[in-house]
Amino acid sequence: MIRNISVQDAPAMSANAQTHERIDLRTSPEMKELIVRAASTVGMTVSAFLLGTAHERAKEILAEKEMVTLTSRDWVAFAKALDRTEKLRPKLSAAMKRHREWQKR
């Protein structure tokens, strides 16, 4: 079994979040045509396609950079080390709580 530990979690974006920000892009006609065709093929607006694709890729990149993957043996050693601590570590406790919440998504 492999376990992932989140080093840092980004704030969650709710489904009914209001859109107030704007992103402007410049591209070549060829790239625009490709994006328009792809968006049309999946039945999405260009904006929805770009935002959805960028959002998913951003989550992938952050997961790769902000998570540590441990083998079962390493996870056991890590958990034992945490259990041996003699003083409270509120930041670590908060990070583990965020990690559990992030895994539920």
C-alpha positions as CSV (number, residue, x, y, z in Angstrom):
1,M,0.0,0.0,0.0
2,I,1.2,3.5,-0.8
3,R,0.2,6.5,1.2
4,N,0.3,10.2,0.1
5,I,1.0,13.0,2.6
6,S,-0.1,16.4,1.5
7,V,2.6,19.0,2.3
8,Q,0.3,22.0,1.6
9,D,-3.3,22.2,0.5
10,A,-4.9,24.9,-1.6
11,P,-8.2,26.3,-0.5
12,A,-11.1,24.5,-2.0
13,M,-13.2,26.2,-4.6
14,S,-16.9,25.7,-4.1
15,A,-19.2,24.7,-6.9
16,N,-21.2,27.9,-6.6
17,A,-18.2,30.3,-6.2
18,Q,-18.8,33.6,-7.9
19,T,-16.5,34.6,-10.7
20,H,-14.9,37.9,-10.2
21,E,-11.5,37.4,-11.7
22,R,-10.6,37.6,-15.4
23,I,-7.8,35.9,-17.3
24,D,-6.8,37.4,-20.7
25,L,-4.8,35.3,-23.2
26,R,-3.1,36.0,-26.5
27,T,-2.5,33.1,-28.8
28,S,-1.8,32.3,-32.5
29,P,-4.7,31.7,-34.8
30,E,-3.7,28.1,-35.2
31,M,-3.7,27.5,-31.4
32,K,-7.1,29.3,-31.1
33,E,-8.6,27.1,-33.8
34,L,-7.3,24.0,-32.1
35,I,-8.8,25.0,-28.8
36,V,-12.1,26.0,-30.3
37,R,-12.3,22.7,-32.1
38,A,-11.5,20.7,-29.0
39,A,-14.0,22.7,-26.9
40,S,-16.7,22.2,-29.5
41,T,-16.0,18.5,-29.8
42,V,-16.7,18.0,-26.1
43,G,-19.7,20.4,-26.1
44,M,-18.1,23.1,-24.0
45,T,-17.6,26.8,-24.4
46,V,-14.0,27.9,-25.0
47,S,-14.0,29.5,-21.5
48,A,-15.3,26.5,-19.8
49,F,-12.9,24.2,-21.7
50,L,-9.9,26.4,-20.9
51,L,-10.8,26.8,-17.2
52,G,-11.6,23.2,-16.7
53,T,-8.5,22.0,-18.4
54,A,-6.3,24.5,-16.6
55,H,-7.9,23.7,-13.2
56,E,-7.4,20.0,-13.6
57,R,-3.8,20.4,-14.7
58,A,-3.1,22.9,-11.8
59,K,-4.4,20.3,-9.3
60,E,-2.2,17.6,-10.9
61,I,0.9,19.8,-10.7
62,L,0.3,20.9,-7.2
63,A,-0.4,17.3,-6.1
64,E,2.9,16.2,-7.6
65,K,4.8,19.0,-5.9
66,E,3.0,19.1,-2.6
67,M,2.6,15.4,-1.7
68,V,5.0,12.9,-0.5
69,T,4.4,9.2,-1.4
70,L,5.4,6.6,1.2
71,T,5.6,2.9,1.0
72,S,3.7,0.9,3.7
73,R,7.0,0.4,5.6
74,D,7.9,4.1,5.4
75,W,4.3,5.1,6.5
76,V,4.6,2.9,9.6
77,A,7.9,4.4,10.5
78,F,6.5,7.9,9.9
79,A,3.4,7.2,12.0
80,K,5.6,5.7,14.8
81,A,7.8,8.8,14.8
82,L,4.7,11.0,15.1
83,D,3.4,8.9,18.0
84,R,6.7,9.2,19.9
85,T,6.6,13.0,20.0
86,E,6.5,14.3,23.5
87,K,5.2,17.8,22.9
88,L,2.1,19.0,21.1
89,R,2.6,20.0,17.5
90,P,-0.5,22.0,16.5
91,K,0.7,22.9,13.0
92,L,1.3,19.2,12.3
93,S,-2.1,18.3,13.7
94,A,-3.7,21.0,11.5
95,A,-1.8,19.7,8.4
96,M,-2.9,16.1,9.0
97,K,-6.5,17.3,9.4
98,R,-6.3,19.3,6.1
99,H,-4.8,16.2,4.5
100,R,-7.8,14.0,5.6
101,E,-10.2,16.6,4.4
102,W,-8.4,16.9,1.0
103,Q,-8.5,13.1,0.6
104,K,-12.3,13.1,0.9
105,R,-12.6,15.4,-2.2
